[in-house]
Amino acid sequence: MTILGILSSLFFFSLLHGCASQVTVYYLQGTQATLAPSVQTSVNSAGNCTGPWAYCPATLTAPAPPGPTALTPTFTLETTNAVPQNASLAQNGSFFGFSIEMSVVNQVIGFNSTVLYVPFLNLMANLQQRVGRINIRVGGNTQETATLVSSTPDGKILEKDKTASSNPTQTPPLIFTPDLLYMLRNVSDLVNVRWYLGVPFNDTSNFRLEIVEQGQAILGDYLIGLQVGNEPDLYADHGHRPQGYAPQDYFNDFGLMVTAMSQDTLISQRTRDLLLGPSIQVLWTPEQVWNTGFVSAYSQELAFLAVERYPTDNCAVAFPDSGDTFHDPQTTFPQFLTHNSAISTVQEYLNSTAFALQNGKRLLMFETNTASCGGFPGISDSFGAALWGLDYGLQMAAVNFGGALFHVGGQSAAYNALLVSSFVGFYFFVVINAELLYDLPAPPTNQSTFLAWTVGPIYYSALVVAEALGPTNTSQVLDLGANNANQYTPAYGIWENGALARVVLINFASDSSGQSDIFVNLAMSDAQMPSQVQVKYLISPSVSDVANFTWAGQTFGDTFSSDGRPVGQENVTSLPCSNGSCTIHVPAPGAAIVFLNGLDETKGGASTTFSTTTYTKTRNTATVDPGVLQTSNGHSGSTLQLGSTDAGGLKNGTKGKMGGLLGLTAVGAVMIVAGWVTLGQYILV
């Protein structure tokens, strides 16, 4: 362990044993340039972002309104109360989940198992409240070379070897510790998150199964799947297998993994039967894999079948030497703003969803988003992406996918659904005897101690899909072909427990004049409409907006402004129905859920929030300029009896509050995160 690691450990040990009276904790506030100049992001004269795409300020021009000949603004939508024969199978409310690149879990989920990011917990709790659980995959390209080790030199839960990055995506090898898995389990003990893990697959002569062994021991029933091979159809192009690597080769390698697991006595039979594959992207068709006999040969071990798909890519900009075709964002943007985008993406999988069901499996869209290689700044973070994600998610549900995971790629990606914050942990200086000993990673901008996350448009998609499907796990979905299958105004029916419960309406047009707003006369042919319906709206002034999104009047704010809790008064519109129909107005752009049977937003679970407010004091609340504070108390901790600024702090200070917390449980950790433990004016997370 390095000196820094030893001192870090000693620092946390001192906190847990009540020695914090000898420690001065400073929260460093400052400008973006002084804190983290490497993350400054701007748009250059060529329209490209210079800096991390997650914070790129690029805004595109919204496409012109389609006009009345292309979009009929008023139309009737008649469906049935009984479930149509061509509706989907019953879908779980947790259908819309997330994929988190393994290398960025400490930027998204927590710093380690005892420091969980509260905005992440809040974002997951929002979904749990609506549908009961959330499914998340931890993996991606970085899972392939990941190795579980007992510890890292600096005590972190994972380390990247950037000097050994490989393939066109510059994927770095990883080492990670069991604490990463404990972090996932601690999340699940607080919010009902279930996990898919990726098993290293780069060396078939030496499978590293420790993640399987410890994953089952630590996660228990919260472990629901193990991915064997990530995008194997790209292995040859990426240098991970010899040229000519084909579906039969993957079949053979998968068999080697099955054999290795069967011979590992530490792996239970339940865990051996959690495998999923082939997780191919674009170079092989699913049928090429099915034709090898893959499903019948490994039926016992396969819990799911899986594919991955991005409708396009931005690799030419992300990796200029890749030789990929350049896709201009402005001309690409309209492709995401029609119903055809969702239909064309899922079309090639219709045979495979049926094939999976015939074999007693479900097909997962295991990794997807707007565009591979990080997405497009200006598209992937726009309101248009929220509408696209909503349409795409429901289209997958309608054609019997078993779930869809939208990818989160860290600061280098523009498409992050919900999780990437504006920081990689809060930034603290801990000074003992006036020496800087320990720091957590810096936020990339001048932020307060909370409300520092950026919630992307795909998270809004997830919220709407969650409310559309609901928590009963009986919802059947059908694309209604609305408005003569108009590409700008798709609609979906959702039948719950055998009856029409909700209708989702989408308007892709962007038109501030109101001339492209749609008015839908909703009716049923075999039943009476209720006397009134409730409507929730997803709206923004323009499809090109990268902020100003609201769902039912609530928002997660602009860039760097959320703690994971929706802000504002919820607005649910009650509309009367008469003469057998209800007229629903959907602005351009926007989407709406029409609730036919009222709504109960706590069916999925109790409402839970994890407060990130760091100002826990109710008195002595005078503010001090941070620059003065940082230089005004630099005395030797060994010669002073420093106490807390809480009332009675010296008498009942940190020793009394923290003395029994060695070996923090998850609950204890979140107590710290939530502000239960105060060090001066700030909390340690």
C-alpha positions as CSV (number, residue, x, y, z in Angstrom):
1,M,0.0,0.0,0.0
2,T,1.3,3.5,-0.8
3,I,1.9,6.2,1.8
4,L,-1.2,7.9,0.4
5,G,-3.2,4.7,0.9
6,I,-2.0,4.2,4.4
7,L,-2.7,7.8,5.4
8,S,-6.1,7.5,3.7
9,S,-6.9,4.4,5.8
10,L,-5.7,6.1,8.9
11,F,-7.9,9.0,8.2
12,F,-11.0,7.0,7.9
13,F,-10.0,4.9,10.9
14,S,-9.7,8.1,12.9
15,L,-13.2,9.2,11.9
16,L,-14.7,5.9,12.9
17,H,-13.0,5.9,16.3
18,G,-13.9,9.4,17.2
19,C,-10.6,11.1,16.5
20,A,-12.1,13.7,14.1
21,S,-11.7,16.4,16.8
22,Q,-8.0,16.5,15.6
23,V,-8.9,16.7,11.9
24,T,-9.9,19.8,10.0
25,V,-12.0,19.2,6.9
26,Y,-12.1,21.8,4.1
27,Y,-14.5,21.8,1.2
28,L,-12.7,23.4,-1.7
29,Q,-14.8,25.7,-3.8
30,G,-13.5,27.4,-6.8
31,T,-13.8,27.8,-10.5
32,Q,-13.8,25.1,-13.1
33,A,-10.3,26.1,-14.2
34,T,-8.8,25.8,-10.8
35,L,-10.5,22.6,-9.8
36,A,-10.3,20.5,-12.9
37,P,-9.2,22.2,-16.0
38,S,-9.1,18.9,-17.9
39,V,-12.9,18.7,-18.0
40,Q,-13.6,22.2,-19.4
41,T,-15.8,21.7,-22.5
42,S,-16.6,24.0,-25.3
43,V,-17.6,23.9,-28.9
44,N,-14.9,24.8,-31.5
45,S,-15.4,26.5,-34.8
46,A,-16.0,23.2,-36.5
47,G,-18.9,22.5,-34.2
48,N,-17.1,19.8,-32.3
49,C,-16.8,19.5,-28.5
50,T,-13.4,20.1,-27.0
51,G,-13.6,18.3,-23.7
52,P,-15.8,15.6,-22.1
53,W,-18.9,15.1,-24.1
54,A,-21.0,14.6,-21.0
55,Y,-20.8,18.3,-20.3
56,C,-20.7,19.6,-23.9
57,P,-22.8,22.8,-24.4
58,A,-23.6,22.0,-28.1
59,T,-27.1,22.8,-29.2
60,L,-28.4,21.9,-32.7
61,T,-31.1,23.5,-34.7
62,A,-34.5,21.8,-34.4
63,P,-35.8,20.4,-37.7
64,A,-38.6,22.4,-39.3
65,P,-42.1,21.4,-38.5
66,P,-43.4,18.8,-40.9
67,G,-46.5,20.8,-41.9
68,P,-50.2,19.9,-42.0
69,T,-49.8,17.6,-45.1
70,A,-47.2,15.4,-43.2
71,L,-48.8,15.7,-39.8
72,T,-52.6,15.6,-39.4
73,P,-53.1,17.6,-36.2
74,T,-56.5,16.2,-35.2
75,F,-57.4,12.6,-35.4
76,T,-59.4,9.8,-33.8
77,L,-57.7,6.9,-32.0
78,E,-60.1,4.1,-31.3
79,T,-59.0,0.9,-29.5
80,T,-60.6,-1.8,-27.4
81,N,-60.9,-2.4,-23.7
82,A,-60.2,-6.1,-24.3
83,V,-56.6,-7.1,-25.1
84,P,-56.0,-7.3,-28.8
85,Q,-54.5,-10.6,-30.1
86,N,-51.4,-8.9,-31.4
87,A,-50.5,-7.2,-28.1
88,S,-47.3,-8.2,-26.4
89,L,-46.8,-10.7,-23.7
90,A,-47.1,-9.4,-20.2
91,Q,-44.1,-7.2,-19.5
92,N,-42.4,-6.4,-16.2
93,G,-42.5,-2.8,-15.1
94,S,-38.7,-2.9,-14.8
95,F,-38.4,-3.4,-18.6
96,F,-36.5,-0.2,-19.1
97,G,-33.1,-0.6,-17.2
98,F,-29.6,0.6,-17.5
99,S,-26.2,-0.6,-18.5
100,I,-23.2,1.0,-16.8
101,E,-19.7,0.6,-18.2
102,M,-17.7,-1.2,-15.6
103,S,-14.9,1.3,-15.7
104,V,-17.1,4.2,-14.5
105,V,-19.1,2.6,-11.7
106,N,-17.1,4.7,-9.2
107,Q,-18.2,7.8,-11.1
108,V,-21.9,6.7,-11.1
109,I,-22.8,4.4,-8.2
110,G,-20.4,5.2,-5.4
111,F,-16.9,6.0,-4.4
112,N,-16.7,2.6,-2.6
113,S,-19.0,0.3,-0.6
114,T,-19.3,2.8,2.3
115,V,-19.7,6.0,0.2
116,L,-22.7,5.6,-2.0
117,Y,-23.7,8.5,-4.2
118,V,-27.1,9.7,-2.9
119,P,-28.3,11.2,-6.2
120,F,-27.9,7.7,-7.7
121,L,-30.0,6.2,-4.9
122,N,-32.6,8.9,-5.3
123,L,-32.8,8.3,-9.1
124,M,-33.2,4.6,-8.5
125,A,-35.8,5.2,-5.7
126,N,-37.9,7.2,-8.2
127,L,-38.2,4.2,-10.4
128,Q,-38.7,1.7,-7.6
129,Q,-41.6,3.8,-6.4
130,R,-43.3,3.3,-9.7
131,V,-42.4,-0.3,-10.6
132,G,-40.9,-2.0,-7.6
133,R,-37.4,-2.8,-8.9
134,I,-34.6,-1.7,-11.4
135,N,-32.3,-4.0,-13.5
136,I,-28.8,-2.8,-14.1
137,R,-25.9,-4.3,-16.0
138,V,-22.3,-3.6,-14.9
139,G,-20.0,-4.4,-17.8
140,G,-19.3,-3.5,-21.4
141,N,-16.0,-3.5,-23.2
142,T,-14.1,-3.1,-20.0
143,Q,-15.5,-6.3,-18.5
144,E,-13.5,-8.4,-21.0
145,T,-10.1,-7.8,-19.4
146,A,-11.2,-7.1,-15.9
147,T,-9.4,-8.9,-13.1
148,L,-10.6,-9.2,-9.5
149,V,-7.8,-8.6,-7.0
150,S,-7.8,-8.5,-3.2
151,S,-6.7,-4.8,-3.1
152,T,-5.3,-2.0,-5.2
153,P,-2.2,0.0,-4.4
154,D,-4.1,3.2,-3.6
155,G,-7.1,1.5,-2.0
156,K,-9.6,2.3,-4.8
157,I,-12.2,-0.2,-5.9
158,L,-10.9,-0.2,-9.4
159,E,-8.0,0.9,-11.5
160,K,-7.5,1.3,-15.2
161,D,-4.3,0.7,-17.0
162,K,-4.6,3.4,-19.7
163,T,-1.1,2.6,-21.0
164,A,-2.3,-0.8,-22.2
165,S,-5.5,0.4,-23.8
166,S,-6.5,-1.6,-26.9
167,N,-8.8,-1.8,-29.9
168,P,-10.3,1.2,-31.7
169,T,-12.3,2.3,-28.6
170,Q,-9.1,2.5,-26.5
171,T,-10.6,0.2,-23.8
172,P,-8.2,0.0,-20.8
173,P,-7.7,-3.2,-18.8
174,L,-9.1,-3.1,-15.3
175,I,-8.4,-4.5,-11.9
176,F,-11.1,-4.3,-9.3
177,T,-11.6,-5.4,-5.7
178,P,-14.5,-7.2,-4.0
179,D,-15.5,-3.9,-2.5
180,L,-17.0,-3.0,-5.9
181,L,-19.4,-6.0,-5.5
182,Y,-20.1,-5.0,-1.9
183,M,-21.0,-1.5,-3.2
184,L,-23.6,-3.0,-5.5
185,R,-25.0,-5.1,-2.7
186,N,-25.2,-2.1,-0.4
187,V,-27.2,-0.3,-3.1
188,S,-29.6,-3.3,-3.3
189,D,-30.1,-3.3,0.4
190,L,-31.4,0.2,0.1
191,V,-33.1,0.3,-3.3
192,N,-34.3,-2.8,-5.1
193,V,-31.7,-3.0,-7.8
194,R,-30.9,-6.3,-9.5
195,W,-27.6,-6.8,-11.3
196,Y,-26.2,-8.4,-14.4
197,L,-22.4,-8.8,-14.4
198,G,-20.0,-9.3,-17.2
199,V,-17.5,-12.3,-17.0
200,P,-14.0,-11.7,-18.5
201,F,-13.8,-13.5,-21.8
202,N,-10.5,-12.5,-23.3
203,D,-8.6,-15.6,-22.3
204,T,-10.3,-18.9,-22.8
205,S,-7.4,-20.8,-21.5
206,N,-7.6,-19.0,-18.1
207,F,-11.2,-17.9,-17.3
208,R,-11.1,-15.5,-14.4
209,L,-14.2,-16.7,-12.5
210,E,-13.6,-14.8,-9.3
211,I,-16.3,-12.3,-10.2
212,V,-18.7,-15.2,-10.5
213,E,-17.7,-16.8,-7.2
214,Q,-17.8,-13.6,-5.2
215,G,-20.7,-12.1,-7.1
216,Q,-22.9,-15.0,-6.1
217,A,-21.7,-14.8,-2.5
218,I,-22.1,-11.1,-2.1
219,L,-25.1,-10.3,-4.3
220,G,-27.1,-13.4,-3.6
221,D,-30.5,-13.3,-5.3
222,Y,-29.8,-9.7,-6.5
223,L,-27.5,-11.3,-9.2
224,I,-29.8,-12.1,-12.1
225,G,-27.5,-12.7,-15.1
226,L,-23.9,-13.2,-16.2
227,Q,-22.8,-12.0,-19.7
228,V,-20.4,-14.3,-21.5
229,G,-18.8,-12.2,-24.3
230,N,-19.5,-8.6,-25.1
231,E,-20.0,-7.9,-28.8
232,P,-18.1,-11.1,-30.0
233,D,-18.9,-10.2,-33.6
234,L,-16.4,-7.3,-33.2
235,Y,-13.7,-9.4,-31.6
236,A,-11.7,-9.8,-34.8
237,D,-11.9,-6.2,-35.8
238,H,-10.8,-5.1,-32.3
239,G,-7.9,-7.5,-32.1
240,H,-9.4,-9.8,-29.4
241,R,-9.6,-12.9,-31.6
242,P,-7.9,-14.0,-34.9
243,Q,-9.3,-12.7,-38.2
244,G,-12.2,-14.9,-39.3
245,Y,-13.6,-15.4,-35.8
246,A,-17.1,-16.6,-36.6
247,P,-20.4,-17.6,-34.8
248,Q,-19.2,-21.2,-34.5
249,D,-16.0,-20.0,-32.8
250,Y,-18.1,-18.1,-30.3
251,F,-20.3,-21.2,-29.8
252,N,-17.1,-23.2,-29.0
253,D,-15.7,-20.5,-26.6
254,F,-19.0,-20.3,-24.8
255,G,-18.9,-24.1,-24.3
256,L,-15.4,-23.7,-22.7
257,M,-16.9,-21.2,-20.2
258,V,-19.7,-23.5,-19.4
259,T,-17.2,-26.3,-18.7
260,A,-15.0,-24.1,-16.6
261,M,-18.0,-23.1,-14.4
262,S,-19.1,-26.6,-14.1
263,Q,-15.7,-27.6,-12.7
264,D,-15.6,-24.7,-10.2
265,T,-16.9,-26.1,-7.0
266,L,-17.3,-22.6,-5.6
267,I,-20.0,-21.8,-8.1
268,S,-23.5,-23.0,-7.4
269,Q,-25.8,-24.6,-9.9
270,R,-28.2,-21.6,-9.8
271,T,-25.3,-19.3,-10.7
272,R,-24.2,-21.6,-13.5
273,D,-27.6,-21.2,-15.0
274,L,-27.5,-17.4,-15.2
275,L,-25.6,-17.1,-18.4
276,L,-26.6,-14.9,-21.3
277,G,-25.3,-14.4,-24.9
278,P,-24.5,-13.9,-27.6
279,S,-24.7,-10.1,-27.1
280,I,-23.7,-9.4,-30.7
281,Q,-23.8,-5.9,-32.2
282,V,-23.8,-5.5,-36.0
283,L,-21.5,-7.8,-37.9
284,W,-23.3,-11.1,-37.3
285,T,-27.0,-11.6,-37.5
286,P,-28.7,-13.3,-34.5
287,E,-29.8,-16.1,-36.9
288,Q,-26.2,-16.9,-37.7
289,V,-25.7,-17.6,-34.0
290,W,-29.0,-19.5,-33.6
291,N,-28.1,-21.7,-36.6
292,T,-25.0,-23.1,-34.7
293,G,-27.4,-24.8,-32.3
294,F,-26.3,-22.3,-29.6
295,V,-29.7,-22.2,-27.7
296,S,-30.4,-25.9,-27.8
297,A,-26.9,-26.8,-26.7
298,Y,-26.7,-24.4,-23.8
299,S,-30.4,-24.2,-22.9
300,Q,-29.8,-25.2,-19.3
301,E,-27.2,-22.6,-18.7
302,L,-28.9,-19.7,-20.7
303,A,-31.1,-17.5,-18.5
304,F,-31.5,-15.0,-21.4
305,L,-30.6,-14.4,-25.0
306,A,-29.1,-11.0,-25.6
307,V,-28.2,-8.6,-28.4
308,E,-26.8,-5.1,-28.4
309,R,-27.6,-2.3,-30.9
310,Y,-27.0,1.3,-31.5
311,P,-28.9,2.7,-34.5
312,T,-25.9,4.7,-35.6
313,D,-22.4,5.8,-34.4
314,N,-20.2,8.8,-33.9
315,C,-17.0,6.8,-34.0
316,A,-15.4,9.0,-36.7
317,V,-15.3,11.9,-34.2
318,A,-14.7,10.0,-31.0
319,F,-11.8,8.1,-32.7
320,P,-10.5,10.1,-35.7
321,D,-8.1,7.3,-36.7
322,S,-10.8,4.6,-36.8
323,G,-11.6,5.1,-40.5
324,D,-15.4,5.2,-39.7
325,T,-17.8,7.2,-41.7
326,F,-18.5,10.7,-40.4
327,H,-22.2,11.4,-39.5
328,D,-23.0,15.1,-39.3
329,P,-25.0,15.6,-36.1
330,Q,-27.3,18.3,-37.7
331,T,-28.3,16.1,-40.6
332,T,-28.5,13.0,-38.4
333,F,-30.8,14.7,-35.8
334,P,-34.1,14.2,-37.8
335,Q,-33.5,10.5,-38.0
336,F,-34.2,10.3,-34.2
337,L,-37.4,12.3,-34.5
338,T,-39.7,9.9,-36.4
339,H,-41.4,6.7,-35.3
340,N,-39.5,4.9,-38.1
341,S,-36.3,5.1,-36.0
342,A,-37.8,2.7,-33.4
343,I,-39.5,0.5,-36.0
344,S,-36.5,0.0,-38.2
345,T,-34.1,-0.7,-35.3
346,V,-36.3,-3.5,-33.9
347,Q,-37.4,-4.9,-37.2
348,E,-34.4,-7.2,-37.6
349,Y,-35.0,-8.8,-34.2
350,L,-38.7,-9.8,-34.8
351,N,-37.6,-13.3,-35.8
352,S,-35.3,-13.6,-32.7
353,T,-37.9,-12.5,-30.2
354,A,-40.2,-15.2,-31.5
355,F,-37.4,-17.7,-31.6
356,A,-36.5,-16.9,-28.0
357,L,-40.1,-17.5,-26.8
358,Q,-40.3,-20.7,-28.7
359,N,-37.3,-21.9,-26.7
360,G,-38.6,-20.7,-23.4
361,K,-36.3,-17.7,-23.2
362,R,-36.6,-13.9,-23.5
363,L,-34.5,-11.7,-25.7
364,L,-32.8,-8.8,-24.0
365,M,-31.6,-5.6,-25.6
366,F,-28.6,-5.7,-23.4
367,E,-26.9,-2.5,-24.4
368,T,-28.3,0.4,-26.5
369,N,-28.5,4.1,-26.8
370,T,-28.6,6.8,-29.4
371,A,-25.2,6.1,-31.0
372,S,-22.2,4.1,-30.3
373,C,-18.8,5.7,-29.5
374,G,-20.3,8.1,-27.0
375,G,-23.3,9.4,-28.9
376,F,-23.8,12.9,-30.4
377,P,-23.5,16.0,-28.3
378,G,-26.6,18.0,-29.2
379,I,-28.6,14.9,-30.1
380,S,-28.0,12.4,-27.3
381,D,-28.5,15.0,-24.6
382,S,-31.5,16.7,-26.2
383,F,-35.2,16.5,-25.5
384,G,-35.5,14.8,-28.9
385,A,-33.6,11.9,-27.3
386,A,-36.1,11.7,-24.5
387,L,-38.9,11.2,-27.0
388,W,-36.8,8.8,-29.0
389,G,-36.0,6.7,-25.9
390,L,-39.7,6.6,-24.9
391,D,-40.8,5.5,-28.4
392,Y,-37.9,3.0,-28.8
393,G,-38.4,1.5,-25.3
394,L,-42.2,0.9,-25.8
395,Q,-41.5,-0.4,-29.4
396,M,-39.2,-3.0,-27.9
397,A,-41.8,-4.0,-25.3
398,A,-44.5,-4.2,-28.0
399,V,-42.5,-6.8,-30.0
400,N,-41.7,-9.0,-27.0
401,F,-38.2,-8.1,-26.0
402,G,-37.8,-9.1,-22.4
403,G,-36.0,-5.9,-21.3
404,A,-33.8,-3.1,-22.6
405,L,-30.7,-1.5,-20.9
406,F,-29.7,2.0,-22.0
407,H,-25.9,2.5,-21.6
408,V,-24.1,4.9,-19.4
409,G,-20.5,5.5,-20.5
410,G,-19.0,8.2,-18.2
411,Q,-17.7,11.6,-19.0
412,S,-16.7,10.8,-22.5
413,A,-20.3,10.0,-23.5
414,A,-23.1,12.4,-24.4
415,Y,-25.8,9.8,-24.1
416,N,-25.7,9.1,-20.4
417,A,-29.2,8.2,-19.4
418,L,-29.4,9.3,-15.9
419,L,-26.4,8.5,-13.8
420,V,-23.3,10.5,-14.7
421,S,-22.9,13.4,-12.3
422,S,-21.0,16.6,-12.7
423,F,-18.5,15.2,-10.2
424,V,-16.6,12.0,-9.4
425,G,-17.3,12.5,-5.7
426,F,-17.2,15.7,-3.7
427,Y,-13.9,17.4,-3.3
428,F,-12.4,17.6,0.1
429,F,-9.1,18.5,1.6
430,V,-8.3,16.8,4.9
431,V,-5.6,18.5,6.8
432,I,-3.8,17.0,9.7
433,N,-1.0,19.1,11.2
434,A,-1.4,21.5,8.2
435,E,-0.4,18.8,5.7
436,L,-2.6,17.7,2.7
437,L,-3.0,14.0,3.1
438,Y,-6.1,12.9,1.3
439,D,-8.4,14.0,-1.4
440,L,-11.4,12.6,-3.2
441,P,-11.7,13.3,-7.0
442,A,-12.7,16.8,-7.9
443,P,-15.9,17.9,-9.4
444,P,-15.4,19.4,-12.9
445,T,-17.0,22.7,-12.1
446,N,-17.6,25.1,-9.2
447,Q,-20.5,23.4,-7.4
448,S,-22.2,23.5,-4.1
449,T,-22.1,20.4,-1.9
450,F,-25.3,19.1,-3.4
451,L,-27.5,19.5,-6.5
452,A,-24.5,18.7,-8.6
453,W,-25.7,16.0,-11.0
454,T,-26.8,16.2,-14.6
455,V,-29.8,14.0,-15.3
456,G,-30.0,13.2,-19.0
457,P,-33.1,12.9,-21.3
458,I,-33.0,9.1,-21.3
459,Y,-33.8,9.1,-17.6
460,Y,-37.0,11.0,-18.4
461,S,-37.7,8.2,-21.0
462,A,-37.2,5.7,-18.2
463,L,-39.7,7.5,-15.9
464,V,-42.4,7.6,-18.5
465,V,-42.0,4.0,-19.6
466,A,-42.1,3.0,-15.9
467,E,-45.4,4.8,-15.4
468,A,-46.7,3.5,-18.6
469,L,-46.0,-0.2,-17.7
470,G,-46.7,0.1,-14.0
471,P,-45.8,-2.3,-11.2
472,T,-48.2,-5.2,-11.8
473,N,-46.0,-7.1,-14.3
474,T,-49.1,-7.8,-16.3
475,S,-48.9,-4.9,-18.8
476,Q,-49.3,-5.8,-22.5
477,V,-48.2,-3.3,-25.1
478,L,-49.3,-2.6,-28.6
479,D,-48.2,0.0,-31.2
480,L,-51.6,1.4,-32.2
481,G,-50.5,2.6,-35.7
482,A,-52.1,6.0,-34.8
483,N,-53.0,8.7,-37.3
484,N,-52.7,6.3,-40.2
485,A,-49.3,5.2,-39.0
486,N,-48.0,8.8,-39.1
487,Q,-44.3,9.0,-38.4
488,Y,-44.6,12.0,-36.1
489,T,-47.4,10.9,-33.9
490,P,-47.0,7.3,-32.6
491,A,-49.2,5.9,-29.9
492,Y,-49.2,2.8,-27.7
493,G,-51.9,1.1,-25.8
494,I,-51.1,-0.6,-22.4
495,W,-53.5,-3.3,-21.1
496,E,-53.2,-4.2,-17.5
497,N,-54.8,-7.3,-15.9
498,G,-56.7,-7.8,-19.2
499,A,-58.1,-4.3,-19.6
500,L,-57.0,-1.1,-21.3
501,A,-55.3,1.0,-18.5
502,R,-53.2,3.6,-20.2
503,V,-52.4,5.1,-23.6
504,V,-49.1,6.8,-24.5
505,L,-49.2,9.6,-27.1
506,I,-46.0,11.1,-28.7
507,N,-45.6,14.2,-30.8
508,F,-42.1,14.4,-32.4
509,A,-42.7,17.7,-34.2
510,S,-41.0,20.8,-32.8
511,D,-43.2,23.9,-33.4
512,S,-43.5,26.8,-30.9
513,S,-46.4,28.2,-33.0
514,G,-48.8,25.6,-31.8
515,Q,-49.8,24.6,-35.4
516,S,-48.2,21.2,-35.0
517,D,-49.9,20.4,-31.7
518,I,-52.0,17.3,-31.9
519,F,-55.6,16.7,-30.6
520,V,-56.4,13.0,-30.2
521,N,-60.0,11.9,-29.8
522,L,-59.5,8.8,-27.8
523,A,-62.3,6.2,-27.8
524,M,-63.0,2.5,-27.3
525,S,-65.1,0.4,-29.6
526,D,-66.2,-2.2,-27.1
527,A,-66.6,-0.2,-23.9
528,Q,-67.4,3.2,-22.6
529,M,-64.7,5.7,-21.8
530,P,-64.6,6.9,-18.2
531,S,-66.2,10.2,-17.3
532,Q,-62.7,11.7,-17.1
533,V,-59.1,10.7,-17.5
534,Q,-55.9,11.9,-16.0
535,V,-52.9,13.0,-18.2
536,K,-49.3,13.5,-17.5
537,Y,-47.1,15.4,-19.9
538,L,-43.4,15.1,-20.9
539,I,-42.6,18.5,-22.5
540,S,-39.9,20.9,-23.5
541,P,-40.0,24.0,-25.7
542,S,-37.9,22.4,-28.4
543,V,-36.6,19.0,-29.4
544,S,-33.1,20.6,-29.5
545,D,-33.2,21.8,-25.9
546,V,-30.6,20.2,-23.6
547,A,-32.5,21.4,-20.5
548,N,-36.0,22.6,-19.6
549,F,-37.4,19.1,-19.6
550,T,-40.4,18.5,-17.4
551,W,-42.4,15.3,-16.6
552,A,-45.8,16.1,-15.0
553,G,-44.5,19.6,-14.2
554,Q,-41.5,18.4,-12.4
555,T,-37.9,18.5,-13.5
556,F,-34.4,17.4,-12.6
557,G,-33.0,20.8,-13.7
558,D,-30.3,21.9,-16.0
559,T,-26.7,20.7,-16.1
560,F,-25.1,20.2,-12.6
561,S,-28.3,21.0,-10.8
562,S,-29.9,17.8,-9.5
563,D,-29.7,15.6,-6.4
564,G,-31.8,12.9,-8.0
565,R,-35.1,14.2,-6.7
566,P,-37.7,15.8,-8.9
567,V,-38.2,19.5,-8.3
568,G,-41.5,21.3,-8.5
569,Q,-45.2,20.6,-7.9
570,E,-46.5,17.6,-9.7
571,N,-49.1,18.5,-12.3
572,V,-51.6,15.9,-13.3
573,T,-54.3,17.2,-15.8
574,S,-57.9,15.9,-15.4
575,L,-59.8,16.0,-18.7
576,P,-63.5,15.3,-19.1
577,C,-64.9,12.8,-21.6
578,S,-68.1,13.1,-23.4
579,N,-70.0,11.3,-26.3
580,G,-67.8,8.3,-25.9
581,S,-64.4,10.0,-26.4
582,C,-61.8,12.1,-24.6
583,T,-59.8,14.8,-26.5
584,I,-56.1,14.8,-25.5
585,H,-53.9,17.7,-26.5
586,V,-50.2,16.9,-27.0
587,P,-48.0,19.9,-27.7
588,A,-45.2,19.9,-30.2
589,P,-42.9,18.5,-29.0
590,G,-44.2,16.4,-26.2
591,A,-45.6,13.1,-25.0
592,A,-48.5,12.2,-22.7
593,I,-49.7,9.2,-20.7
594,V,-53.5,9.0,-20.5
595,F,-54.5,7.1,-17.4
596,L,-58.0,5.6,-17.8
597,N,-58.3,4.2,-14.3
598,G,-56.8,6.9,-12.2
599,L,-53.3,6.6,-10.9
600,D,-51.5,5.5,-7.8
601,E,-47.8,6.4,-7.8
602,T,-46.9,4.3,-4.8
603,K,-47.9,0.9,-6.1
604,G,-44.4,0.0,-6.9
605,G,-43.1,0.8,-3.5
606,A,-43.1,3.4,-0.7
607,S,-41.7,6.8,-1.7
608,T,-38.1,7.0,-0.5
609,T,-35.6,9.8,-0.8
610,F,-32.0,10.1,0.4
611,S,-31.3,13.6,1.3
612,T,-28.1,15.1,0.0
613,T,-28.5,18.4,2.0
614,T,-25.1,19.0,3.6
615,Y,-26.3,21.9,5.7
616,T,-27.7,19.9,8.7
617,K,-27.4,22.7,11.2
618,T,-30.4,24.6,12.5
619,R,-28.3,27.3,14.2
620,N,-24.8,28.9,13.9
621,T,-25.5,29.2,10.2
622,A,-23.4,32.2,9.4
623,T,-21.5,31.8,6.1
624,V,-17.8,32.2,5.7
625,D,-16.0,33.0,2.5
626,P,-14.3,29.7,1.5
627,G,-11.1,31.4,0.7
628,V,-10.9,32.8,4.2
629,L,-12.0,29.5,5.7
630,Q,-9.3,27.5,3.9
631,T,-6.5,29.6,5.5
632,S,-8.0,30.6,8.9
633,N,-7.8,27.3,10.8
634,G,-4.5,25.8,9.8
635,H,-3.3,25.1,13.3
636,S,-1.7,21.9,14.3
637,G,-4.4,19.4,15.2
638,S,-2.1,17.8,17.7
639,T,-2.0,20.9,19.9
640,L,-5.6,21.9,19.8
641,Q,-8.8,20.3,21.0
642,L,-11.0,21.0,18.0
643,G,-14.6,20.3,18.3
644,S,-17.7,20.3,16.2
645,T,-19.7,23.4,15.2
646,D,-22.9,21.5,16.2
647,A,-24.5,22.6,19.4
648,G,-22.7,20.9,22.3
649,G,-20.1,19.8,19.8
650,L,-17.1,19.6,22.1
651,K,-19.1,17.8,24.8
652,N,-21.0,15.4,22.5
653,G,-18.8,15.6,19.4
654,T,-17.8,13.1,16.8
655,K,-16.6,10.5,19.2
656,G,-20.1,10.2,20.7
657,K,-21.7,10.1,17.2
658,M,-19.3,7.8,15.4
659,G,-17.5,5.8,18.0
660,G,-19.4,2.6,17.3
661,L,-19.3,2.7,13.5
662,L,-16.2,0.6,12.7
663,G,-17.2,-1.8,10.0
664,L,-19.9,0.3,8.5
665,T,-23.1,-1.4,7.4
666,A,-24.9,-0.1,4.3
667,V,-27.4,1.7,6.5
668,G,-24.6,3.3,8.5
669,A,-22.9,4.4,5.3
670,V,-26.0,6.0,4.0
671,M,-26.6,7.7,7.3
672,I,-23.2,9.4,6.6
673,V,-24.2,10.1,3.0
674,A,-27.5,11.6,4.1
675,G,-26.0,14.0,6.4
676,W,-26.3,12.2,9.7
677,V,-22.6,12.8,10.5
678,T,-21.4,16.3,10.2
679,L,-17.8,17.4,10.1
680,G,-18.0,21.1,10.6
681,Q,-20.3,22.6,8.0
682,Y,-20.0,19.7,5.5
683,I,-20.6,15.9,5.4
684,L,-18.1,13.4,4.0
685,V,-19.5,12.4,0.6
